[in-house]
Amino acid sequence: MDKKKRLVIQSVAALIQNANFKGFFTGKLYDGKTKGICVPGLNCYSCPGAVGACPIGSLQNSLSSFRFKIPYYVIGLILFFGTLLGRLICGFLCPFGLLQDLLNKIPFPVKLKRFKGDKYLRWLKYAVLIVLVIILPICVKLTPFFCKYLCPSGTVSGILLALSNTRLFKQFGSIFAWKACILGMIILASIIIARPFCKYLCPLGAIYGPLNKVSLIRMECDASRCVSCGKCSNVCDMGVDPVKDANSFECIRCLKCVNECPVKALSIGIKQKDRQKAAAP
């Protein structure tokens, strides 16, 4: 699949998840029945176009309610999405992932793929998941910490909502200013580094990443074909070497490596017997 086809799929997915087009003009949130259903990617409930719920927002709301209960429905949906597709959701279905991809296309004198400390920063998203999404919402009722203090998708949604209803600008306070600064840093980082939010901060990626190992749709490397040219790892924006770990926690299955492989050793599809192990002596 070439870059243009992937961009079309990403754009269509974003439009489907934000199909309440009139909301962008009226400033009113959609309140239909589908708003109670979680979408697979990070797409804020408060976006004027959103027709579904964000899985991370829904998880926090359940955990921070006055009557704590395990959110089986939300957890079940997230696990369903993850065990079916893994982080392919990040590569094809997440609206905020699309925004980062578009920002990274902006020309800039310096573009970074790897830098000192990168591999340690990758662990930060797991801390965000555990602390901001799970522990603090349980301890402090009615406070979805990730959505309130960090989520850049929510900040974009707030701006879009205010543009369609300018009276809301007067209600923006210090918390929004804080989140706007975070969004600004992520935008700048996205121009220089491919998908920095996905790599370092996204709690949804922290959930889907480990599920790459068990998902129905998986990457495979045919060791009998591989010529160890290194082209696949060089083209990967997420810093993955698919020859060593085709289903790395970091792989968003964007298929750049599959397209780049000169001998067609890499493929993606329904889970099969691991060819790499089968080819090993």
Helices and strands as residue ranges (DSSP letters): H 3-17, H 23-26, G 33-36, H 55-63, H 72-85, H 88-92, H 95-104, H 118-121, H 124-127, I 128-135, H 136-139, H 145-149, H 152-164, G 166-171, H 174-192, H 196-200, H 203-211, E 217-221, H 231-235, H 256-260, E 266-270, H 275-279
